[in-house]
Amino acid sequence: MKGYLWSFLILPLIISCGAKVDDLDFDLNPTSEKEVEEIPKITTVGSLDVTFGGGDGYVVTSGSGAGDDDMKASAIDSNGKLVVVGEVDEGAPNNVDIAIWRFNTDGSLDTSFGGTGQVTFHSSGTYSDYANAVTIDSNGKILVTGSVEVSSNSDMVVLRFNSDGSLDTTFGGGDGVFTHDGAAGAPGEFDSGSGIAVDSNQKIVVAGHSDSDPTAGLVFKATAWRLNSDGTLDTSFDGIGYSVFGGDNSLTNSLALDTSNNIFLGGYRGVMQDDIRLWKLNSNGSPDTSFGTSGVAIYDGHAFMVAEASYDITLDSDGNILVAGKGNGDLALLRYTSAGVLDITFGTGGVVTHDNAAGGNGGDQGNAVIVDHEGNILVAGQSGNGTNGDLAVWKFLPDGSLDTDFAGVGYMTIDGTGGPSVHDDALGINLDQSGHIIVTGLTYNGSDNDAVIWKIK
């Protein structure tokens, strides 16, 4: 999933306000997909909430196999419980399975969900399945998107679970499962969902990518699908139920919906992640050509071949679009107006960058972003500390400046959750009903990665 720099020096958990990996650049399909919704005002100060997870402020879990596990994204249900998706390695013969956990507000598993607080999904055979995003519909049903392996390829998948953790057999093919292959014209290749949201008509919108060429290796194109509430393709969406756009080697990692059900999709284009891209589709699936340049806003702030990518987007209450990712090895946070131009009242010309959060002159990257009612912005990701990677959370004021009331400097880092001081990585961020920060991701345990959820007060 990512390239990690590992060290086997055993150190206790370290939390710092200033602490940075040697060029630690990760590539991922993150996670947090957000519609315009009521999000609590942040009341956090930038420290672990030790009322969560039995006094630690975090919960670590893993599958029965010896491979890597992670928690990609979360959603908060109407009871304030935390619904989290990711993967667990269950060993042979099933390999990697999609996992869904539900936690009580204190970090304990909710055993009314699947009997243990965790359910897994395995599609078939000895193949692996991956979850990238989650949302909850107005009926309390849980929607998950990602990919399922089919032979040597993969299909985009949407799963719908009832609130008790069982698959909803009224959805998809009567088994709670919808899959799709070949959106970009290459059936039997690779399709994946990376973001999911439900619009005001209860239709399900999925962002992702689809391989367009079965003969030339992976040539992805950005893709959006829309499903009816029963798990069938909505053929009123671009005439066939999905829209392919962005050109060769374009990927979308996240989506957000505005109040008119228009769709914003963040990602990048280029095998080397050459530039940040933000697309806008009308609610019928056609490009909104009034947005940016012919429906896309492109940010390329550095020289050719310098890696720049968007990993998550969200909307603020004014309809501006916040884009989090990386640029030239630094955290990159951009704000666009609803017209698709950079908001020059934010940061420097609409752009904020930050490096060296962990203190080691390595790489910094934002993987997830969320905005509170006052327009304060929280970004979660990682920062290199000189030896490995630390989890990092930044808090910015509405003008793009760091909020120094948060951890004293405007950001905090966490290292060594899994035991060894090797790496911790934030993949998703949310706010609970009290306004505390929920971060999902992974930590290295000395031999592989474990899944983690942190709570920050």
C-alpha positions in Angstrom: 0.0 0.0 0.0 2.7 2.4 0.9 6.5 2.6 1.1 7.6 2.7 4.7 10.9 3.4 6.3 11.1 1.0 9.2 13.3 1.1 12.3 13.4 -1.4 15.1 14.3 0.9 18.0 11.8 0.2 20.7 10.6 3.5 22.3 7.5 4.5 24.2 4.7 6.4 22.6 5.8 10.0 22.0 3.5 12.9 21.5 5.1 16.2 20.4 4.1 19.6 19.2 7.1 20.0 17.1 8.6 16.8 15.9 9.8 15.0 10.6 10.9 10.8 7.6 13.6 11.1 5.1 11.5 11.9 2.0 8.6 9.8 3.3 6.1 10.1 0.5 3.1 7.8 0.6 0.5 7.0 -2.1 -2.9 6.0 -0.9 -6.6 6.0 -1.6 -7.9 7.9 1.4 -10.7 8.6 2.7 -13.0 10.9 4.1 -15.9 11.9 1.9 -18.1 14.7 3.2 -21.2 16.4 2.1 -22.1 19.9 3.4 -23.4 18.9 6.9 -23.5 20.1 10.5 -20.2 19.5 12.1 -19.6 20.4 15.7 -17.4 23.3 16.6 -13.9 22.0 17.5 -13.2 22.2 21.2 -9.9 20.4 21.1 -6.5 21.5 22.5 -4.3 19.0 20.8 -3.7 16.1 23.2 -4.9 12.5 23.3 -8.2 11.9 25.1 -7.4 9.3 27.8 -11.0 8.7 28.5 -11.0 6.8 25.1 -9.5 3.3 24.7 -9.1 2.3 28.3 -6.9 5.2 29.3 -4.6 5.4 26.2 -6.5 7.7 23.9 -6.4 5.1 21.1 -7.4 1.6 20.2 -5.1 -0.8 18.2 -6.4 -3.9 16.5 -5.3 -6.4 13.9 -6.5 -9.4 11.9 -5.5 -13.0 12.5 -2.9 -13.0 9.7 0.6 -11.7 9.8 0.1 -9.0 7.2 -0.9 -5.4 7.3 -4.1 -3.9 8.7 -5.5 -0.4 8.6 -8.4 1.9 9.3 -9.1 4.1 6.3 -12.1 6.2 7.2 -14.9 6.8 9.7 -18.5 8.0 10.0 -20.5 9.0 13.1 -24.0 7.5 13.4 -27.0 9.1 15.0 -26.1 7.6 18.4 -22.6 9.1 18.3 -21.0 5.7 17.7 -18.0 5.5 15.5 -18.3 3.4 12.3 -14.8 2.7 10.9 -13.7 0.9 7.7 -10.5 -0.6 6.5 -8.8 -3.9 6.0 -7.5 -6.8 8.1 -5.2 -9.6 7.0 -6.8 -12.9 7.9 -4.0 -15.0 6.5 -4.4 -17.8 3.9 -6.7 -18.7 2.2 -8.7 -15.4 2.4 -5.8 -13.0 2.6 -7.0 -9.4 3.1 -10.7 -8.7 4.0 -12.7 -5.6 4.2 -13.4 -4.8 7.9 -16.1 -2.6 9.5 -15.9 -1.8 13.2 -18.3 0.1 15.4 -17.0 1.7 18.6 -18.8 3.1 21.5 -17.9 6.7 22.4 -15.4 5.4 25.0 -13.5 3.3 22.4 -14.9 0.0 23.4 -16.3 -2.2 20.6 -20.1 -2.2 20.3 -20.9 -5.8 20.5 -24.5 -5.2 19.2 -22.7 -4.8 15.8 -22.0 -8.2 14.3 -21.8 -9.8 17.7 -18.3 -8.6 18.4 -18.2 -5.0 17.2 -16.5 -6.0 14.0 -17.6 -7.6 10.7 -15.5 -8.6 7.7 -16.4 -9.1 4.1 -14.6 -11.5 1.8 -15.7 -11.7 -1.8 -14.5 -15.1 -3.0 -11.6 -17.5 -3.2 -8.1 -16.6 -2.2 -8.4 -12.9 -3.3 -8.1 -9.7 -1.3 -10.7 -7.0 -0.9 -10.2 -3.3 0.2 -12.4 -0.6 1.7 -11.6 3.1 1.1 -14.6 5.1 2.3 -17.8 4.9 4.3 -20.9 7.0 4.8 -24.2 6.4 6.6 -27.6 7.1 4.9 -30.7 8.6 6.4 -32.0 5.2 7.4 -28.9 4.4 9.4 -27.5 2.0 6.9 -23.8 1.8 6.3 -22.4 2.2 2.8 -18.8 1.2 2.1 -16.8 1.5 -1.2 -13.5 0.1 -2.4 -12.5 -2.8 -4.5 -12.8 -6.6 -4.7 -10.3 -8.8 -6.5 -11.6 -10.9 -9.3 -8.9 -13.3 -10.6 -5.9 -11.0 -11.2 -8.0 -7.8 -11.6 -10.4 -5.9 -9.4 -14.0 -4.4 -9.5 -15.4 -1.3 -7.9 -17.6 -2.4 -5.0 -20.3 -0.8 -2.9 -21.6 -2.7 0.2 -24.6 -1.8 2.3 -24.9 -3.0 5.9 -27.8 -2.8 8.2 -27.2 -1.1 11.5 -26.7 -4.5 13.2 -23.8 -5.3 10.9 -25.6 -7.7 8.6 -25.5 -7.2 4.8 -28.7 -5.5 3.5 -30.2 -8.0 1.1 -32.5 -5.4 -0.4 -29.4 -3.8 -2.0 -27.5 -4.8 -5.1 -28.0 -8.3 -6.3 -30.0 -9.4 -3.2 -26.8 -9.9 -1.2 -26.0 -6.3 -0.2 -23.3 -6.1 -2.8 -22.9 -4.0 -6.0 -19.9 -4.3 -8.2 -18.9 -2.7 -11.5 -16.2 -3.3 -14.0 -14.9 -1.7 -17.2 -16.3 1.8 -16.7 -13.5 3.3 -18.8 -13.8 0.7 -21.5 -11.5 -2.1 -20.3 -13.6 -4.9 -18.8 -11.7 -7.4 -16.8 -9.1 -4.8 -15.6 -9.0 -2.6 -12.6 -11.8 -0.4 -11.1 -12.0 1.0 -7.6 -14.1 3.3 -5.5 -12.3 5.8 -3.2 -15.1 8.1 -2.0 -18.8 7.8 -1.3 -21.7 10.1 -0.4 -25.5 10.1 -0.4 -27.3 13.0 -2.1 -30.5 14.6 -1.1 -32.5 12.2 -3.3 -30.9 9.2 -1.5 -28.8 8.3 -4.5 -25.4 7.0 -3.8 -22.4 8.8 -5.5 -19.0 7.0 -5.7 -15.7 8.5 -6.8 -12.9 6.4 -8.1 -11.0 5.3 -11.1 -11.1 2.8 -13.9 -8.5 1.2 -16.2 -9.0 2.3 -19.8 -6.6 0.1 -21.7 -6.2 -3.7 -21.3 -3.0 -3.7 -23.4 -0.9 -0.9 -22.0 -0.7 -1.7 -18.3 -2.7 0.5 -15.9 -4.0 3.6 -17.6 -6.6 4.9 -15.1 -9.2 7.5 -15.8 -11.1 9.4 -13.1 -14.6 8.0 -12.7 -17.8 8.7 -10.8 -20.7 6.3 -10.5 -24.3 7.0 -9.2 -26.5 4.3 -7.8 -30.2 4.2 -7.0 -31.0 3.5 -3.4 -31.6 -0.2 -4.2 -28.1 -0.6 -5.5 -28.7 -0.4 -9.2 -26.9 2.0 -11.6 -28.8 5.2 -12.0 -28.9 5.6 -15.8 -30.1 9.2 -15.6 -26.5 9.9 -14.5 -24.6 10.7 -17.7 -26.9 8.3 -19.6 -25.3 5.1 -18.3 -24.9 5.5 -14.5 -21.3 6.6 -14.5 -19.1 9.3 -15.9 -15.5 8.9 -17.0 -13.3 12.1 -17.3 -9.9 13.6 -16.7 -7.8 12.0 -19.4 -5.3 9.2 -19.0 -3.6 8.6 -15.7 -6.2 10.6 -13.7 -7.4 9.4 -10.3 -9.9 10.7 -7.9 -9.4 10.1 -4.2 -12.3 11.9 -2.6 -15.6 13.6 -3.3 -18.0 16.2 -1.8 -21.5 17.2 -2.7 -23.0 20.7 -2.5 -26.6 21.4 -1.6 -27.7 21.1 -5.3 -26.1 17.6 -5.6 -23.3 18.9 -7.7 -20.2 16.7 -7.3 -16.7 17.9 -6.5 -13.9 15.3 -6.9 -10.3 15.7 -5.8 -7.3 13.8 -7.1 -4.3 14.1 -9.4 -3.1 13.4 -12.9 0.1 11.8 -14.0 1.9 8.6 -13.1 4.3 10.7 -11.0 1.4 12.6 -9.5 2.3 15.7 -11.5 -0.4 18.1 -10.4 -3.4 18.5 -8.1 -6.8 18.4 -9.8 -10.3 19.3 -8.7 -13.2 18.4 -11.0 -16.8 19.5 -10.8 -19.7 17.5 -12.3 -23.3 18.7 -12.6 -25.9 16.6 -10.8 -26.6 14.8 -14.1 -23.0 13.6 -14.4 -21.9 16.1 -17.1 -18.8 18.3 -16.5 -19.6 21.8 -15.2 -17.7 23.8 -17.8 -18.2 27.0 -15.9 -15.9 25.6 -13.1 -12.2 26.2 -13.4 -11.2 25.6 -17.0 -13.8 23.4 -18.7 -14.8 21.7 -15.5 -11.4 21.2 -13.8 -9.1 23.4 -11.6 -5.5 22.4 -11.9 -2.7 23.4 -9.5 0.9 22.8 -10.5 2.9 25.0 -8.2 6.3 23.5 -8.8 8.6 22.4 -11.5 7.8 19.6 -13.9 7.9 16.1 -12.3 7.6 17.4 -8.7 5.0 15.3 -7.0 1.8 17.1 -6.2 -1.5 15.4 -5.4 -4.8 15.9 -3.6 -5.9 13.1 -1.2 -9.0 14.6 0.3 -11.5 17.4 -0.2 -14.3 19.0 1.8 -16.6 22.0 1.5 -17.0 24.8 4.0 -20.2 26.6 4.9 -19.6 29.3 2.2 -19.3 26.7 -0.6 -15.5 26.9 -0.9 -13.6 23.7 -1.5 -10.7 22.7 0.7 -8.2 20.5 -0.9 -5.5 18.6 1.2 -2.5 16.7 -0.1 1.1 17.3 -0.8 3.4 19.5 -3.0 7.1 19.2 -3.3 7.4 17.2 -0.1 5.3 19.5 2.0 1.8 19.5 3.3 -0.4 21.4 0.8 -3.8 22.9 1.7 -5.7 24.8 -1.0 -8.9 26.7 -1.0 -11.0 27.2 -4.1 -14.0 29.3 -4.6 -17.2 27.7 -5.9 -16.1 29.0 -9.4 -13.0 26.9 -9.3 -10.4 29.6 -8.8 -8.0 29.8 -5.9 -9.3 32.0 -3.0 -6.7 34.7 -2.6 -8.0 35.6 0.9 -6.6 32.2 2.1 -3.0 31.6 2.8 -0.7 32.9 0.0 -2.8 33.2 -3.1 -5.1 30.5 -1.9 -2.4 28.0 -0.9 -1.0 27.0 2.5 2.1 24.7 2.8 3.8 23.4 5.9 6.8 21.2 6.5 8.9 19.8 9.3 6.0 19.2 11.7 7.8 16.2 13.2 11.1 18.0 13.2 13.2 15.8 10.9 13.2 17.6 7.5 11.4 14.7 5.9 8.2 14.7 3.9 4.8 16.1 5.1 1.5 15.1 3.6 -2.2 15.8 4.3 -4.4 12.7 3.8 -7.7 13.9 5.2 -9.4 17.3 5.9 -12.5 18.5 7.7 -13.9 22.0 8.5 -15.8 23.1 11.6 -18.7 25.6 11.9 -16.3 28.5 12.4 -14.3 27.6 9.3 -11.4 26.2 11.2 -9.7 23.5 9.2 -8.2 20.2 10.5 -5.8 18.2 8.4 -4.5 14.7 9.3 -1.6 13.0 7.6 2.0 12.2 8.4 5.4 14.0 8.8 8.9 12.6 8.7 10.9 12.8 11.8 14.3 12.1 10.2 14.1 8.3 10.8 10.5 7.3 10.2 7.0 8.8 9.9 4.8 10.3 12.6 1.1 10.9 12.6 0.4 14.6 12.2 -2.6 16.7 12.8 -2.7 20.4 11.8 -5.3 23.0 12.7 -5.7 26.2 10.6 -7.8 29.3 11.1 -10.2 30.3 8.4 -7.5 32.6 6.8 -5.1 29.7 6.5 -2.8 30.6 9.5 -2.0 28.0 12.1 -4.1 28.1 15.2 -1.5 28.2 17.9 -4.1 27.4 20.6 -3.9 23.9 19.2 -1.0 22.1 20.9 0.8 25.4 21.3 2.0 25.6 17.7 -0.9 24.7 15.6 0.0 21.0 15.0 0.8 17.8 16.9 2.5 14.6 16.1 2.2 11.1 17.5 4.9 8.4 17.2 5.2 4.8 18.4 1.5 3.9 19.0 2.2 0.3 18.1 5.2 0.0 20.4 8.4 0.5 18.3 9.1 4.1 17.3 8.8 3.4 13.6 5.8 5.0 12.0 2.3 6.1 12.6 0.1 7.3 9.7 -3.3 9.1 9.7 -5.6 8.1 6.8 -8.9 9.6 7.9 -10.3 12.4 10.1 -13.7 13.1 11.6 -15.3 15.0 14.5 -17.5 13.3 17.1 -20.7 14.8 18.5 -18.6 16.6 21.2 -16.3 18.1 18.6 -13.3 15.9 19.5 -11.1 14.7 16.7 -11.3 11.1 15.5 -8.3 10.0 13.5 -8.0 6.6 11.8 -4.9 5.0 10.3 -2.2 2.5 11.1 0.9 1.9 13.2 3.9 -0.4 12.9 4.1 -3.0 15.6 7.6 -4.3 14.9 6.7 -6.7 12.1 3.7 -5.4 10.3 1.0 -2.6 10.4 -1.9 -2.6 12.8 -5.1 -0.7 12.5 -5.6 2.3 14.9 -8.2 4.8 15.9 -7.1 7.8 18.0 -9.2 10.4 19.8 -7.8 13.8 20.4 -9.3 16.3 22.8 
